[in-house]
Amino acid sequence: MPLVVRTRARGVETLTLDAPERRNALSAALVGELADALTAAGEDTAVRAVVLTHTGTTFSAGADLRDPPAPDALVALLRQIVELPKPVVARVTGHVRAGGIGLLAACDIAAASHTATFALTEVRIGVAPAVVSLPLLPRTDPRALARYCLTGERLDAAEAARIGLLTAAGDDVDEVLAPVLDGLRKGAPEALAETKRLLTARVLETFDRDAAGLTALSARLFASAAAREGMTAFLERRDPEWVV
């Protein structure tokens, strides 16, 4: 069964993460399928915009600890979303954690219902939001980001919108997105592509400057003793040994 389901309506290609039993965790397989689907959408002249959404109660729980993607594969996926010559819109009705927030931050527009929650939980398993920071740092409030990256606290959709992680939030995410998608359908394809290029220039500068170093940092941290303890504790549903 596919992990990413593709549908289309009036020029909008919807890519649905469909591994709810694994909380749409970013496994090597899911990352590969999503990259292929984005490539196809980017090359299809009939596609005006892409919506990235999910089944189940979780948009994405972050890296799949049982089958994690290589750090450079996740970097490539995030950059692909930023560079895609079509606007990419995140539609969220559930929880977003760790690497899932990287997907959200890479999108051009992100909307969520008030049932959604968000957390950068990397420090709680002994790693850092290294790769995730590439699209996240240029787009969010630095003071708020310091708090949520260092503590792993959960934030709601209203706070996520306040700090710039979301474009908008509402009771019904489809009502929030209806005028957005209508507006994208009215844009000329080349004009949309060039406007997106202008808007993402600073994000891509961050990738060009920092991606190699942050990929190496991520690989080093995930191979550390702290990460082994943190991931084991997470899978065993207990506190890691450093909790005081």
Secondary structure, DSSP 8 states (H G I E B T S, - for coil): --SEEEEEETTEEEEEE--GGGTT-B-HHHHHHHHHHHHHHHH-TT--EEEEEESSSEEE-SB-SSS---HHHHHHHHHHHHH-SS-EEEEESSEEETHHHHHHHHSSEEEEETT-EEE--GGGGT---TTTHHHHGGGS-HHHHHHHHHH--EEEHHHHHHTTS-SEEESSHHHHHHHHHHHHHTS-HHHHHHHHHHHHHHHHHHHHHHHHHHHHHHHHHHTSHHHHHHHHHHHTTS--TT--
